Amino acid sequence: MLDFFTDPYEDEILYSTVARYHYYSGNVSMRETLIQVFGDRNALPSIAVPCRLEYLASQLVNEIYTPEYWIRMHTILPYYLPLMDKKRKEQVLEEVNGNEGKGLFTLIGMAAGGICRKSGLYYCPQCAVEDMKRYGEAYFHRPHQLEGVFVCDRHGCNLKEYSVAKDKVSRIQFIRFDLKNVGLDKLDDNPENQYKNKDDKHLALKLHDVAKAARYIIDRVDFSEFDNAKVHGNITAWLDSKGYLTRKGHVRQRDFCNDLHNFYGENFLDMLECRFEPNKDYAWPCEAVRRPGKSIHPVRYILIALFLCGSVEGLFCSINRQMTKSEDAASSREADAKRKCKVYDMDWGKRLVEVIKSGGSLRGIAREMNCDPKTVIKHAQALGVSHLLNSSMKVYMPKGKQAGVDYSVDADDIRKYVKENQGCTRNEVRKHLYRQYMRLYKHQPELLYSILPEKVKQLPGGTLKVDWSVRDVEILERAKMACSRLLFMPEPVRISSSRLMKEIGYSSLRFYMDKLPMTKQYIENVVESVEDFQLRRVDSVCRKLYDEKGIFERWEVMRIAGLRKTVSNRVVARIEENIKNIREDVGTVLFDDG
């Protein structure tokens, strides 16, 4: 057991604490320190991920210094642990407390998804000056070593890399913060002077928000209570509140990625190594919100949280809890903005009208007013400026707040559906146009019943009376017309059962096939296999090439028809047959002309 050990300072990383212990202990050999602190002369110092914490705790007299204490207060692991799945989190904690620590970087995700990597030690000059005044020495702070953090969360100034690089010293050496190696005498006390222009200042403010969000995660989030499944659930709830989810719960990936990209801009995303193509399905924002389990870097979670919630706190609490906290946290800049936004007074309404008249997208206006897009639409309707919004989004307003609301659009949607789907029932109208149906049902029932199809008579038991033999004949005629339309389309389309049913107008037809024998038999006869469609497409391409250039080659047909080299022999034979016939026809014409 150690008779002496340096107590860690506030926010000090364990690596720095051990470096100070080696300096004050008077040990000549670094291996001697490694034996005393970690029980192994071959242990390798790690800035980011320490191990052998159980042995360290067993050597200290102070019972406060447990392995959990070191992990929570003096390592960067709390930056990653709340965003892992439970199994991987347990493995990381087991390795950190144990003697080996093998594969820790891989478990954490720093190896596979590492971005903004820091190979050295970083410090804030102003923090160093304050440390000297308070403790008489400076040390390395934990938040300054986090990946993706480039400015001090307290002072907003740029972090600097310590001049003594880890790869320039022995791999078993702990580097202590020494003022001789930094130029604090040249420190500018005003962070504003580090900005060359407004763009630099704007980027710095965003980096400051990221740094404060990272500080929140390591200081205030209990990683034992959270995992990536819970965080993903909270993100999904925020996506829903911002209108990025469909009725079936799917994410509108294209809208989400485009808005996220526009919110930060390419320069800022490049700085954090988080650049992505908004229209690509494999972009990291798509992976982050699609499902839990994927290894996503914490800084990318922070970017999503700041965009959706305004603060990283939204990742770790529900929407209702977030709103309640925002009302109580008067000292927080984000909370102040949210609380003020909740008071929709006359001044707020005047400002909304001005922002709407200035133009811009709905989500851009919502961000400007610090509220939800649906709130913008609701108040724009009340203020009579909803027609100036560049959006087709509709918002439900309770009874008593419907003055001046026009329901003609909903009525037109229902009239159009009834006209295009002759013989449809009221239930089918409600199923396909649920929102329009319910708005009219609640606020304009007389108008709704006047445009709905007539009620289908019911039997005493309540079952709809449907003559399936008559319906079979009707749908058969529709199927024949739909098949003809598909066959004569400019570009060949494969006639599949699902495409045919969609063309008929009854996507749910497959559930009633047993009651429609003639329609079922017809569809089974006309549907095409992949090979049949390829043959028809080959014929179409050959005719088109013949009209354009006369003679052509096989590779041209395969390229235009989108065929691979693994296509069936039957399709290849059809291409060769068409080419042979066309060449014979061309030769006959030339011979006759001669």
MARKOLNU-290356 format. One record per residue: x, y, z of N, C-alpha, C, O in turn. Coordinates in steps of 0.1 Angstrom, whole numbers, plus 5000, padded with zeros to 4 digits. Each point is the difference from the previous one (the first is absolute). Last residue first. Example, Ala and Ser with C-alpha at 12.3 -4.5 7.8 and 13.67 -1.06 7.14 Angstrom:
BEGIN
512849785071500950115000499250115008500550115001
499849324998499150125000500950125000501050005007
***
This chain:
BEGIN
470049713954501049984990499449944987500849984991
496550085047500350134994501149994989500050074991
498749545033498950044991500350144994499750024988
503449815043500049924988498950044990500250014988
500050195054501150044992500149934987500350064990
496449815042499750134995501150054991499850064989
500949545033499049984990499650134993499950014988
503149995049500649954988499049984989500450024988
498050125054500850104994500649964987500150074990
497649615035499150104994500750114994499750044988
502849645035499449944988499150104993500050014988
501750115053501150014990499549944987500350044989
496849945049500250144995501050014989499850074990
499649515031498850044992500150144994499750024989
503749835042500049924987498950044991500250024988
499950165055501050064992500149934987500250074989
496849765042499550134995501150074991499750054990
501449545032499049984990499550134994499850014987
503250005049500749964987499049974989500350044989
498050075054500750124994500749964987499950074990
497949595034499050094994500750124994499750054989
502949645035499649944987499050104993500050014988
501450095055501150024991499649954986500350074990
496749855045500050144997501150034989499850084991
500049495026498850034992499950144996499750034989
503649815041500349974986498950034991500150034988
500450255058499849864996500349984985500050104992
502750275038498649984996499949864994500949944995
503150295024499449875006498649984995499349915005
503250494986500649894992499449865004500149914993
496850525013501349965004500549894992499349944992
497150484996500249865003501449975004500950064995
496350354990500449985014500249865004499749965011
499250264945498949925007500449985015499249955007
503850274964498850095000498949925008499350075008
504849704985500250125008498850085002499650055011
500349574961500149965015500250125008499550015011
500450054942498749965005500149975015499150045008
504950054970499150125000498749975006499450085008
503649574984500450075012499150135001499850045011
499949694950499349945012500350085012499150025008
500950244945500749885006499349965012499250075006
498950194946500650025013500649875005499849894994
497650394960500849895005500650035014500550115001
496250224986500049894991500749885006499349925007
499750535012501349984993500049884991501049984993
495050195032501050115001501249984991500450104994
496049585010499450134994501150115001500050084991
501149505027499849994986499550134994500450044989
500049935057501350014994499949994985500750074992
495449865033500450145001501350024994500250104993
498149475009499250084991500550145000500150074990
501849645041500549974986499250084990500650054990
498249985055501250074998500549974986500550094993
495649695021499850144999501350084997499950094992
500349445015499350034988499850154998500250054989
501649815052501049984989499350034986500650074992
496749925046500850135000501049994989500350104993
497049525015499250114994500850134999499950084991
502249555030499849974986499250124993500350044989
500349985058501350034993499849974985500650074991
495849825037500250144998501250044993500050094991
499449465020499050044990500150154997499950054989
502849775045500549964987499050054989500450044990
498350025055501150094997500649974986500350094992
494749785014501249975008501150104996499850074990
494850045005501349964994501049965010500150065011
494149954984501250055007501249944994500049894995
495550004991500750114993501250055008500850074994
496349565020500449974986500850114994500949984992
497350045053501049904999500549974986501149964998
495350355009501350055005501149904999501150034996
494549834993500650094990501350065004501050004992
496649725038500549924989500650094989501149974994
496850245043501249925004500649934989501350004998
494650214995501150105001501349935004501150034994
495149715006500350044986501250105000500949994992
497349855051500749904992500450044986501149974995
497850255053500050054986500749914991501150024995
498649915052498650044997499850054986498950034995
505449855023499249885001498550034996499349914996
503950455009500149924987499149885000499649964989
501350425044498749954997500049924987499049984994
504950245026499349945012498749944996499449925008
503350334961500649875003499349935011500149875001
499150594986499249904993500449865003499249914999
502250565016499749895009499249884994499549925007
501850494970501249945004499849885009500849915001
496350354961499849925012501349935005500249894996
499350374963499550095011499749935013499450065009
502749814946498549995000499550105011498950054998
505749924997499550064989498450005000499450094995
503049675038500150145002499450084989499450115002
500849434993499050045010500050155003499050065002
504349764970498750004993498950045010499150074996
505349895020499950114991498650014993499550104999
501549525028499950125009499850134991499350095003
501549494976498750015006499850125008498950065000
504349984958500049915012498650015007499250104996
503550054957498649985005500149905011499949884998
503950484983499749865003498649995006499650085009
502050304955499949985015499649865002499149944993
503150404965499449875004500050005016501050035006
498650434967501049915005499549885005499050005009
497850274972501250034991501249925004500749954992
494549845017500750115005501250024992500649914994
495949745001500350114990500650125006500050114994
498949505032500649954989500450114990501049984992
496550125047501449975003500849954988501150034999
494250064997500850125002501449975003500950084995
496249565001500250064987500850135002500950034992
497849755047501049924993500350064986501250014996
495350175029501250035006501249934993501050064998
494649844989500450144996501350045005500850064994
497449535020500449994986500450144995501050014992
497549955052501349944999500449994985501250034997
494550145014501050095004501449944998500950074995
495549654998500050104989501150105003500750054991
498449645042500749934989500150104988501050014994
496650125045501550015002500749934988501150044997
494249945003500450144999501650015001500650074993
497349515013499950044986500650144999500750034990
499049805053501049924992500050054986501150024994
495650145035501250075002501149934992501050074995
494949725005499950134993501350075001500550064990
499149565035500049964986500050124991500650014990
499150035058501349984995500149964985501050024993
495750275039499849894990501449984993500350084991
498450115060500850024988499749894991500149885004
498350365045499549914989500750034987499850114994
501849955060499750064987499649904990500549894999
498650055054501049974990499650074987498850004996
498749995046501050114999501049984989500950084998
495049675016501249975009501050104999501050005007
495050024966499750025014501249985009500250065010
501150094941499149905005499750025015500850075006
500450344960500649895009498949905003498850035001
502450374958499049935009500749895007500749924995
501950514989499749874995499149935010500250015012
500350544977500249895009499749874994499049984993
502650434977498849965007500449885009500949924997
503050434992499149904992498849965009500150005012
502050484998500449865001499149924992498950044996
500650445010501049964989500449855001500649954991
496450275041499550044987500949954988499549994989
501649975058499049904996499450034986499549914993
503850395025500549874998499049904995500249934990
498550515023500750004987500649864997499949954989
498050115052499050014990500750004986499549934991
503250085049499449864997499050014988499849914992
504250385028499050034989499349874996500149954989
503050065048499750154999499050034989499350105001
502349455011500050075013499450144999499450055009
501249664953499149935009499850085013498950015005
504350134962498750034996498949945010499050065003
505549835005499850155001498650044997499450085007
501949474986499750035014499950155002499250045009
501749804947498849955005499750045014498950055003
505350054978499050084994498649965006499250095003
504449645010500050135006499050104995499350075007
501049484975499650005014500050145006499050055006
501049704948500150145002499650035015499150085002
501149474982501050064991500250155003501050064997
495749695029501349935001501150074991501150025005
494450124993500650045013501449945002500950065005
496649834957500350144999500750045013501050075000
497349494998501250024992500450144998501250035000
494849885023501249955008501350014992501050045005
494950064974500450115009501249965009500850085003
498749684949499250025012500550115008501150064998
499249854946500749995013499050025011499050074998
500249954954499549895007500749985014499849905007
502750384956498649985000499749875007500649894999
503550435000499849875005498549975001499450005011
502350424974501049914994499749865004500649914993
496750445025499850004985500949894994499649944990
500850145056498749934997499849994985499549904995
504250345021500249865002498749924997500149904994
499850585003500949944989500249855002500049924991
497650325042499250004987500949934989499549924992
502650175049499049885001499249994988499849894995
503250475008500849875000499049895000500249904993
498050535011500449974986500849874999499849924991
498950245052498949954993500349974985499549904995
503950295032499649865005498849954992500149884996
501050564996501149914994499749865005500249914991
497050445025499749964986501149914994499749914992
499750325052500149854999499749964986499849884998
502050585032499449954988500249854998501149955000
498650435043500849894994499249954988498849975001
499850395030500850044988500849894994500750024990
498049905059499550114992500950034989501250025001
499149645035499949964986499550124991499749984988
501049905061501250084994499949984985501050024994
495849775034500150135007501150084994500150125003
500449364995498850084998500150135008500650005011
504149794974498849965008498850094997500150114995
503849794970499850105010498749965007499049974993
505149814972498749985006499850115011501050015008
502150014946500149995015498549995005499250084996
504049844955498850045006500049975015500749915005
503050184951499749945012498750055006499750125000
502850014960498749944998499649935013499049935000
504550514987499849875006498649954997499050085000
503550384999500449914989499949865005501049935002
496350545014500949895004500349914988499049964993
497850415009501450044996501049905003501250014996
494149965015500249984986501450044995500449974989
498050085057500549874996500249984986500749914995
497950485034501150004990500549864996501149994995
495450185039499650024987501250014990499850064989
499949845060500450144996499750034986500150114995
499149455024499250105008500350144996499150095002
503349574976498549994997499250105008499150074995
505549895015499850064987498650004995499550104995
501749675044499950145003499950084987499450114999
501149424997498850035008499850155003498950054998
505049794980498849994991498850045008499150074995
504949915029500150114990498750004991499450104998
501249545032499750135007500050114991499150095001
502449504983498550005001499550135008498950054997
505849874999499450054987498550005001499450094993
503449995052499749894991499450054987499350105000
504050235028498849925003499849894990500949984991
502250435010500349915011498749925004499750005012
501150334951499150035011500249915012499350015010
503349924951500250145003499150045012500450085009
499349494974501250025007500250145004500550035011
495849874963499849945013501350025008500050035012
500150104943499250105008499849955015500150075009
502049644960500950115003499250115008500650065009
497049574976500949965011501050115003500450025012
496650054952499349995012500949975012499950065011
502350204948499349875002499350005014500350085008
500650394965500749895006499149885002498850014999
500150565000500249884992500849905007500550025012
497650425002501450014995500349884991501150004994
494850035030500050094988501450014994500150034988
499449735053499349934989500050084987500249954989
501550245050500949904996499449924988500749974990
496750375031501250064993500949894994500450014989
496049865039499550054987501150064992500149974988
500949895055499749884992499650054986500449954990
500250375044501349954995499849894990500749984990
495550185032500550104991501349954993500250024988
498049725047499249994988500550094989500049974989
502050065054500449884993499349984987500549964990
498150395038501450034994500549884992500650014990
495449945035499850084988501350034993500150004988
500149565041499250135002500050084987500349944989
501049575031499750044986499150135002498850004997
504749705033499150115002499750064986500850094995
502349565009498749955004499050105002498849975000
505850134990499249954988498749955004499050014992
504150115041499550124994499149964988499050064997
503349595024498950065009499450124994498850025000
504949784977498849925000498850055008498950004996
505350225005499450014987498849924999499050054995
503549915044499450144999499350014987498850054999
503749565008498750005008499350134999498850014999
505549954982499049934992498750005007498950014993
504650195030499750074988499049934991499050074995
501349885059500549944988499650094988498850044999
499950045047501450044998500549954987501150044995
494549855023500150144996501450054996500250094992
496949455014501450034999500250144995500350024988
495349775016500650035013501450044999500550075010
496949814952499350115006500750045014499950115004
501649524970500450134993499350125007500550114999
498649445015501350055005500350144994500650085006
495649704978499850045014501350065006500050105007
500149714950499250135000499950055014500150125003
501949464991500850104995499350145001500750105003
496949515007500950045011501050114996500350095008
496749744960499350075010500950055011499950115006
501949624959499750144996499350085011500350115002
503049515014498950004991499750154996500550095007
504549765005498850015007498950014990500250044988
504449935001500049925012498750025008500049965012
501350274946500449864998499749915012499849884998
499650605002498949934994500349854997499149924998
504150405019499249945010498849924994499649915007
503650374969500349865000499149935011499949885000
498450564973501049975011500149855000499149924996
498150274972500650135005501049985010500850095003
496549584970499650045014500450135004499550065009
501649744947498649965003499550075013498950045000
505750034985499150044989498549975004499250084997
504349805033499950154999499150044989499350115001
501449435004499350055011499950154999498950065003
503749714965498649974998499150065011499050064998
505749985006499550084989498549984997499350094998
502949645035499850145004499550084989499150095002
502049474988498750015008499850145005498950055000
505149884979498949994990498650005007499150064995
504949925031499850134994498950014990499450104998
501849485022499250095009499850144994499050065001
501649504967500950085008499150105009499050064994
499349454988500050144996500850095010499949985012
498849484974501050075007500150144994500550024989
495149655012501150044991500950095009499550085007
496549765012501049894998501150044991501149945002
493650254997501149995010500949884997499649914993
497650364967499849905011501250005009501150034996
498050334972499349894994499749895011498849965001
503750465003498650015004499249874995498949995003
505950074989499850045014498649995004499749965011
501749974944500449895008499750035015499649915007
499750434962499049904997500349885009499149945006
504050424995498750035007498949904998499249975009
505149974968500049975014498750055007499649935010
500349924938500650115008499849975015499149935004
499349804957501049955009500750115008501049985006
495750094959499349935011501049955010499649975012
500750494957500549865001499449935012499950055011
499750424976499149924992500449855000499449924993
503050455030498749995005499149904993499049955006
506350035004499250034988498549995004499649895003
504650245031499349894994499250054988499850124999
504250005044499450034988499349884994500449895001
502350195041498649945000499350044987498750004999
505750145024500149874992498649934999500049885001
501050575018499749885009500149874993499749905006
501050504970500850025011499949885010501049965006
496150064956501449974996500950005012500949925002
494750245003500149865000501349944996500549905005
498950574994499949955013500149855001500749945008
499050264949501350045007500049945014501149955005
495050004968501149914997501350035008500749915004
494350205016500850044989501249914998500549945010
495450085022501450015004500950064989500950085003
494449854990500150065013501450035004500350105006
498549664954499950144999500250085013500450115001
499649414999501250054993499950164998501050065001
495449715019501250005009501250064993500850075006
495249894969499950105010501250005010500550115003
499349554964500250134994499950115010500850104999
498449465016501450024996500250144994501050075003
494649805008500850015012501450044996500650095006
496449814960499750135006500950025012500650115001
499749474978500450114991499950145006500950084999
497549535024501450015000500550124991500950075004
494849795024500150074987501550044998500450115003
497749475028500650135000500050054985500449934991
495849745032501350004992500550145000499350105000
496449755020501250005009501350004992501149985007
494250044977500449865004501350005008500549895003
497750524980499049945009500349865004499649965011
504650344978498749974993499049955010500349975011
503950365002499549874999498749994992499250095001
503350325010500849924992499649854999500749924994
497650505032499449964987500949924991499750004988
501050165059500450094989499549974986500350074991
498949655048499550145004500450104989499350104999
502349464996498550004998499550145003499150054993
505449875015499750004986498650014997499550074991
501849875054500250144995499850014985499550104995
500149485024498950085005500250154995499150074997
504349624994498849974992498950095004499250054992
504749965034500250074987498849984991499550094993
500549685048499850155002500250074987499350104997
501649445003498650035002499750145002499050064994
505449815003499449994986498550025002499450074991
503149915048500350124993499350004986499550104996
500249515029499250115007500250134992499150084998
503549554988498649984997499150115006499150054993
505649935015499750064987498549984997499450074991
501749975060500749934989499550054987499150085000
500850055058499750024986500849904991501149965004
499250095045498550004997499750014986498849984996
505750025022499449875004498550004997499449895000
503450504993500149904989499449875004499749924991
499250595023500349885007500149884990498949964996
501850604998499349884996500549875007501249985000
500650485005498749995006499249884995498949975005
505850144983499850055014498749965006499949975011
501649934943501049945010499750045014500449935009
496950254956499949854999500949945011499649915007
500450564986498749965007500049855000499649945011
504050264966500150025015498849955007500149935010
499750084943500949895005500250015015500049905007
497650454973499249885000500849885005499549915007
502750504988499150005011499149885001499749955011
503150104951500849985012499150005013500349925009
497750194950500349855000500949975013499849905006
499050554986498849925003500449865001499549935009
503950354976499850025014498749925005500049945011
500950074943501049915007499850015015500249915007
497350394967499549864999500949905007499649915006
501950544992498849995009499449864999499549945010
504050164961500549995014498849985010500149935009
499050164945500549875002500449975014499849905006
499050544983498949915000500349865002499449925007
504150394989499350025013498749915000499849945011
502750084949500749935010499350015014500049905007
498150344958499949864998500749925010499549905005
500950574995498849965005499849854999499449935008
505650224992498850064994498849945007500149925009
504249995009500550094989498850074993500150114995
500849705057499149994988500550094990500150125002
501749855042500549894992499149984988500349914991
498950415044501150044991500549894992500850024991
495949935043499450064988501150044990499750004988
501149835057499849904990499550064987500249944989
502850285051498750024993499949904989500750014990
503350035037498949975009498650014994499049965005
506049904976499050114999498849975008499349904997
506149925007498549975000499250134998500350105007
504649804997499550064988498549984999499450034990
503249795046500250145000499550084988499850125000
500149405006498950075006500250155001499150075002
502949504972500350145000498850085006499450084993
502949405016498950074994500350155001500850055008
502049605011499849964986498850074993499649964989
501850105057501250044992499849964985500650064991
496349845045499850134994501250044991499950094991
498249415019501050095004500050134993500050014988
497249495021499850144995501150095006500050025013
500849444979499450105010499950144993500950034992
499449434991500350134997499350105010498850005000
502949455000498950095002500450154999501050045006
501249474972500150135008498750075001499250014990
502249584985499549975014500050135008499849995012
501749994942498649965000499549975014498849995002
505150384986499849865002498649965002499250075005
501450374967500649955013499849855001499449944991
498850324973501450045000500749965013501250035002
494149904986500949914992501450055000500949934993
495850325030500149865006500949914992500749925006
499950624995499149904994500349875006501149965004
499550565011500649875002499149904995499049965007
499450484993501249994991500849875001500649964991
494050125015501250015008501249974992500049914992
495450304987500749875003501350025008500850094996
494650225005501349994995500649865003499849955011
495050314984500949915007501350004993500050004988
496550425010500549884993500949925009500850065007
495350255015501250024992500549864995499649905005
496550195025499850014986501250024991499950024988
499149895062500550134996499850034985500150114995
498449495028499850105009500450144995499350105002
501249484974498550025002499850125010498950055000
505249894964499749985014498550035003499550104995
502249714957500050135008499749965014499449905003
500749774964501150084995500150135008501050074998
496749405000500050125008501350084996501149955003
497949614979499050094996499950135007499250094997
502949505029499950014985498950094995498849985005
503650085044498949934993500150024985500350114995
502550085042500549884993499049934992500349904993
498850485036500950054989500549884992500650024989
496749925051499250044988500950044988499649994989
502749895054499349894993499250054988500149944989
504350325029498649985003499449894992500449984988
504850135031499249974988498649975004499749915008
503750435020499849864998499149984987499550104995
503750285039499049974990499949854997501049935004
500450385043500549924988498949984991498850015003
500650235037501450024999500649924989501350004998
493950075015500749885006501650025000500749925007
496250444978499249925010500849895007499949995012
501950294952499650095011499349925011500150045012
501249734950501250055006499650095012500649995011
496049854961500549905008501250045008500249975012
498050334956499149995012500549895010500050015012
502250044946500350115009499250005013500550025011
498749654956501349985006500350115009500649985011
495550054964499849905011501449985007500049995012
500050274950499450075011499749915012500250045011
501749784949500950095006499450075012500650025010
498149484973499550144998500950105007500249985012
500949504967499750095011499550134996500150044988
501449404996499550134997499750085013499749945010
503449604968499250065011499750144997500850084993
499849524969500850065010499150055012498849965001
499549834959501249915004500850065011500749935007
494050094973501150085007501149915004499849915009
495850104952500849935010501150095005500550094993
495249934978500650115008501049945010500050045012
497149584974500150124992500650115010499949985012
498949444984500850115006500050124991500449994988
497549545012499350134996500750125005499450105002
502649465004499349994987499350134996500150044988
502649935052500849954989499250004987500650044990
497550105052501050104995500849954989500650084992
495949695034499750054987501050104995499750064989
500049645052499550145002499550054986499150085000
503149515001498749995008499450135000498750014999
505649974983499049944991498749995007499050034993
504650125032499750104990498949954990499250074995
502549645039499150105005499650114990498950044999
504049535001498850034991499150115004498950014996
504049785042500249974986498850034992498849985004
502650055045499650114993500149984985500250104992
501349665053500449994986499750134992500950074995
497949825052501450024999500550014986501150044997
493950125024500949885000501450044997500450115001
495950204998500349965014501049895000500749995011
497850154947500650125007500449965014501150045005
496549654969501350014996500850115007501249995003
494249955006500749885005501550014996500949975008
496150364976500250015014500849895006500950025009
497849944946500950115002500450025014501250015004
495449684985501349954996501150115002501149975005
494450145003500549915011501449954996500849995009
497050274959500350085011500649925011501050035007
497249754956501350064997500550095011501250005003
494549815000501049905000501450054998500949965007
495350334991500349965014501149895000500950015009
499150364952499049905004500549945014501250015003
500250504985500349864996498849915004499250045008
501550445001499549984986500349864995499949974988
501450215056498550024999499549964986498849984999
506150015010499249895006498550024999499349904997
504350424988499649894991499049915006499149954993
502850425031499650064987499549904990499250034991
502649865052498650055001499550074987498850024998
505949845007499149894997498550045001499249964992
505250285017499050044989499049904997499250014990
503250085060500349944987499050054989499150075004
500850045044501350034995500549924988501249994998
494449995028500550135002501350044993500350124998
497349445000499050114999500650145000499650084992
503249535014499349994987499150124998500150074990
502049875052501050044990499350004986500350104992
497049755044500450145001500950054989499850104994
499249445009498950074995500250155000499750084991
503549635030500050004985498950084994500350064990
501050115057499649874995500250004985500150104994
501050235047500649974987499849864996500949924999
497750255043499350074990500449964986499349994991
502849885051499049914995499250064989499249934993
506050155023498850074999498949914994500249974988
504349895014499450005013498650065000499149955007
503449784952499850135005499349995014499149925002
501949714967501350065005499850135007501050055006
495549714971500449925012501350055006500349975012
497950234948499150035012500549925012499950055012
502349864947500350145005499250035013500550065009
498649544969501349995007500350145005500550015012
495749964962499849935012501349995008499950025012
500250174945499550095009499749935014500050075010
502049804943500549965014499550105011500850035009
499250194942499549875005500749975014500750095005
498050364957500849935009499549865004498949974996
500550404962499449885006500949935010500949934995
500350504982498549994999499449895008499050025007
505850074993499350125003498549985000499350055009
504549585002499050044990499350135004499550005011
505349665001499150115003499150034988500450004989
501749515023500250124991499050115004498849975000
503849595027498750074997500350124991501050075003
502249615019499850014985498750064996499750014988
501649915058501150084994499850024985500750094994
495649825045500649934988501050104994499650114996
497350005041500449865003500649934988500149875001
498150605006499249904992500549865002499349914995
502750475029498650044997499249894994498849995004
505849945008499450055011498550034998499149975008
503749904956499849885009499250055012499149935005
502150394964499049914994499849895009498849955002
504650355009498750065002498949914995499049985006
505449894986499749995015498650065003499349945008
502450104949499549865002499749985015499149935004
503050474980498550004998499449865003498949995003
505650215021499549924989498550004999499350005010
502750255024500950034989499549924987500150064989
497150155055500449874993500950044988499750094992
497950215040501549994999500549884993501249975001
494250225009500549895008501549994999500649935009
496950404967500150035014500549885008500650025011
498749944942500950115002500250035015501250025004
495849644982501449964997500950115003501249985005
494350124999500449905011501549964997500850005010
497050264958500450085011500549915012500950045007
497449744955501250074996500550095012501250015002
494749775002501149915002501350064996501149985007
495050274986500249985015501249905002500850035009
497850064947500750115005500349985015501050045005
496449634973501450004994500850125006501249985004
494249995006500849915008501450004995500949995008
496250454984500049874995501049915008501050055004
496250395014501349954996499949864994499349915006
497250395014500149984986501349954995500249994988
500250195059498750014993500249984985500850074994
503149725035499350135000498749994992499649894994
503149705035499750064986499250145002499250025009
504649765025498650014998499650074987500750104996
503849615016499550134997498550004998499549934992
503349745041499550004986499550144998499350065009
503449595030499850134995499549994985500449924993
500549705033499950095011499750144996499550095007
499249424970500850124999499850095012498950025004
500949424992499250125000500950125000501050015006
***
